[in-house]
Amino acid sequence: MTDRTEPRDIPRFTLLVYWGCILLGMAIPPTASIAVDTLKHGQSISQAVHQWHIHLFAPGYNLFLIAMLNAIPFILLAVFALLHLGWAGPDRTGLRRRMSGVVVAAIAAVGLSLWTHVMTLWHPDAQGALAYVFLPFVLAMVIPLSYLAGWGGAYLLQGAKSGRLISS
């Protein structure tokens, strides 16, 4: 079965995923911090942004370091997507499966990171900072597994459409 993805759309999609992963990786911690300050603590958005700005490099908070730690797996995913989709080959075989895998990996990484940051800020305790330390390692394990799930799901859907599913 041939892919109907236009060749001119592939670089656009690849660059969108590349920069989207990097920017989301860096934007999730401040977004979660501002959202929790607004929703839980009743601050206005400008107060929450000011609070975030004060704690950006403050000892004991260092939200910049948290954002950089969070961005590491997203940068790795972005580089993987750039290389993986860029080297699809001239015949574009399996490109939809690759694209599906990368999108599912990005969605899983964003969801897990956002959930971790919001829950850590919503329910603060003495060990809450450990979540920020272990999150990059957990994301480094979740991203390949979710890529495989997305790739496998696309493979099964593509096989079901063409009637070539492997039966046991």
Protein Blocks (a to p, Z undefined) as FASTA:
>chain_A
ZZfbdfklmmmmmmmmmmmmmmmmmmmmmmmmmmmmmmmnopafklmmmmmmmmmmgghk
lmmlmmmmmmmmmmmmmmmmmmmmmmnojnlpoklmmmmmmmmmmmmmmmmmmmmmmmmm
mmgcfklmmmmmmmmmmmmmmmmmmmmmmmmmmmmmmmmmnopaccZZ
